[in-house]
């Protein structure tokens, strides 16, 4: 624990620590939530392996991150019933159902959910929104934020289905 954190904790009233913080640390989490948390990390690494192996098109450049474009695009297609999100066409039911799993977006209108996705996409690929098609390099911070946001909203079975679909697609490309 850092010195700053320790100083802040020392300033808290004792009753706040005993009545609010300590009881919270002893609350058990559901097995479903713990399984989802575990699966998030494991499936994330698995999907990165599939995409960085099979969706790499520049075999000379080992640092090529083209697979990152593919993974976000394919997640959009997966959430949006086979239509990339950037087309402006989205399936309200599935797309907004998945976005509605986020506690902040849960009670928001479809328009607000789409606006948040626009925000993520615009910040992930600023070159596209500045009409600079030669500069389609994703901003690393927002790419991670976008991917983790969407990946975290998917259920375990949806993640498995996405990985399986991606693996099947990659195998079809190799034959």
C-alpha positions as CSV (number, residue, x, y, z in Angstrom):
1,X,0.0,0.0,0.0
2,X,1.4,3.4,-0.9
3,X,2.1,6.1,1.6
4,X,-0.7,8.3,0.1
5,X,-3.3,5.5,0.5
6,X,-2.2,4.9,4.1
7,X,-2.5,8.6,4.9
8,X,-6.0,8.7,3.4
9,X,-7.1,5.6,5.3
10,X,-5.8,7.1,8.5
11,X,-7.9,10.1,8.0
12,X,-11.2,8.1,7.8
13,X,-13.3,7.9,11.0
14,X,-13.0,4.6,12.7
15,X,-16.8,4.0,12.6
16,X,-16.7,4.3,8.7
17,X,-14.0,1.6,8.6
18,X,-15.8,-0.7,11.0
19,X,-19.3,-0.2,9.7
20,X,-18.8,0.3,5.9
21,X,-15.4,-1.0,4.7
22,X,-14.7,-4.1,6.7
23,X,-18.2,-5.7,6.2
24,X,-17.9,-5.2,2.5
25,X,-14.6,-7.1,2.3
26,X,-16.3,-10.1,3.9
27,X,-19.2,-10.3,1.5
28,X,-19.0,-13.4,-0.6
29,X,-19.6,-13.2,-4.4
30,X,-21.8,-15.5,-6.3
31,X,-20.2,-18.5,-8.1
32,X,-21.5,-17.2,-11.4
33,X,-19.8,-13.9,-11.0
34,X,-16.5,-15.5,-10.0
35,X,-16.7,-17.9,-13.0
36,X,-17.4,-14.9,-15.2
37,X,-14.4,-13.0,-13.8
38,X,-12.1,-16.0,-14.3
39,X,-13.4,-16.6,-17.8
40,X,-12.9,-13.0,-18.8
41,X,-9.1,-13.2,-18.4
42,X,-8.8,-16.7,-19.8
43,X,-11.0,-16.2,-22.8
44,X,-9.4,-12.8,-23.5
45,X,-6.0,-14.5,-23.8
46,X,-7.4,-17.2,-25.9
47,X,-9.1,-14.9,-28.4
48,X,-5.9,-12.8,-28.6
49,X,-4.0,-15.9,-29.5
50,X,-6.4,-16.9,-32.2
51,X,-6.5,-13.4,-33.8
52,X,-2.8,-12.7,-33.4
53,X,-2.0,-16.0,-35.0
54,X,-4.6,-16.4,-37.8
55,X,-5.5,-12.8,-38.6
56,X,-1.9,-11.5,-39.1
57,X,-1.5,-10.5,-42.7
58,X,2.0,-8.9,-42.6
59,X,4.2,-11.9,-42.0
60,X,7.4,-9.8,-42.2
61,X,6.4,-7.3,-39.4
62,X,6.2,-9.2,-36.1
63,X,4.8,-6.1,-34.4
64,X,1.9,-5.9,-36.9
65,X,-1.4,-5.2,-35.0
66,X,-3.8,-5.6,-37.9
67,X,-5.5,-8.4,-35.9
68,X,-6.7,-5.8,-33.5
69,X,-8.8,-4.2,-36.3
70,X,-10.3,-7.5,-37.1
71,X,-11.2,-8.4,-33.5
72,X,-13.1,-5.2,-32.8
73,X,-14.8,-5.3,-36.2
74,X,-15.8,-9.0,-35.7
75,X,-17.1,-8.2,-32.2
76,X,-19.2,-5.5,-33.7
77,X,-20.5,-7.9,-36.3
78,X,-21.2,-10.5,-33.6
79,X,-23.1,-8.1,-31.4
80,X,-24.9,-6.6,-34.4
81,X,-26.1,-9.7,-36.3
82,X,-23.6,-9.7,-39.1
83,X,-23.5,-5.9,-39.8
84,X,-20.5,-3.9,-38.8
85,X,-21.3,-1.2,-36.3
86,X,-19.6,1.5,-38.4
87,X,-22.2,1.1,-41.1
88,X,-24.7,2.9,-38.8
89,X,-27.1,0.0,-39.0
90,X,-27.5,-1.9,-35.8
91,X,-29.9,-4.5,-34.5
92,X,-31.6,-2.7,-31.7
93,X,-32.6,-5.9,-29.8
94,X,-29.3,-7.8,-29.6
95,X,-27.0,-4.8,-29.8
96,X,-28.8,-2.8,-27.1
97,X,-29.4,-5.9,-25.0
98,X,-25.6,-6.5,-24.7
99,X,-24.9,-2.8,-24.0
100,X,-27.7,-2.7,-21.5
101,X,-25.8,-5.2,-19.3
102,X,-23.5,-2.3,-18.3
103,X,-24.7,-0.8,-15.0
104,X,-24.4,2.8,-16.3
105,X,-26.1,2.1,-19.6
106,X,-28.7,-0.3,-18.2
107,X,-31.6,2.3,-18.0
108,X,-30.4,4.5,-20.9
109,X,-32.1,4.9,-24.2
110,X,-30.9,3.2,-27.3
111,X,-29.7,6.6,-28.6
112,X,-27.5,7.0,-25.5
113,X,-26.0,3.5,-25.9
114,X,-25.2,4.2,-29.5
115,X,-23.7,7.5,-28.6
116,X,-21.4,5.8,-26.1
117,X,-20.3,3.3,-28.7
118,X,-19.6,6.2,-31.1
119,X,-17.5,7.8,-28.4
120,X,-15.4,4.6,-28.0
121,X,-15.0,4.1,-31.8
122,X,-14.1,7.7,-32.5
123,X,-11.4,7.7,-29.8
124,X,-10.2,4.2,-30.8
125,X,-9.7,5.2,-34.5
126,X,-9.3,9.0,-34.6
127,X,-7.8,8.9,-38.1
128,X,-11.0,7.5,-39.5
129,X,-13.1,10.3,-38.1
130,X,-10.7,12.9,-39.4
131,X,-11.1,11.3,-42.9
132,X,-7.5,10.2,-42.9
133,X,-7.9,6.7,-44.2
134,X,-4.1,6.2,-44.3
135,X,-3.9,6.6,-40.5
136,X,-6.1,3.8,-39.2
137,X,-3.8,3.1,-36.3
138,X,-5.8,2.5,-33.1
139,X,-5.1,4.5,-30.0
140,X,-3.8,1.8,-27.7
141,X,-5.6,3.1,-24.6
142,X,-9.0,3.3,-26.3
143,X,-8.5,0.1,-28.1
144,X,-8.0,-1.7,-24.8
145,X,-10.9,0.2,-23.3
146,X,-13.2,-0.7,-26.2
147,X,-12.3,-4.3,-26.3
148,X,-12.5,-4.8,-22.5
149,X,-15.8,-3.0,-22.3
150,X,-17.4,-5.2,-25.0
151,X,-15.7,-8.4,-23.9
152,X,-16.8,-7.9,-20.3
153,X,-20.4,-7.4,-21.3
154,X,-20.6,-10.8,-23.2
155,X,-21.7,-13.8,-21.3
156,X,-19.4,-16.9,-21.0
157,X,-21.3,-18.7,-23.6
158,X,-21.2,-15.7,-26.0
159,X,-17.5,-15.4,-25.5
160,X,-17.1,-19.2,-26.3
161,X,-19.3,-18.8,-29.4
162,X,-17.3,-15.8,-30.6
163,X,-14.0,-17.6,-30.2
164,X,-15.4,-20.7,-31.9
165,X,-16.7,-18.6,-34.8
166,X,-13.4,-16.8,-35.1
167,X,-11.5,-20.1,-35.0
168,X,-13.8,-21.6,-37.7
169,X,-13.4,-18.5,-39.8
170,X,-9.6,-18.5,-39.5
171,X,-9.5,-22.2,-40.4
172,X,-11.6,-21.6,-43.5
173,X,-9.1,-19.0,-44.6
174,X,-6.1,-21.4,-44.4
175,X,-7.6,-24.0,-46.7
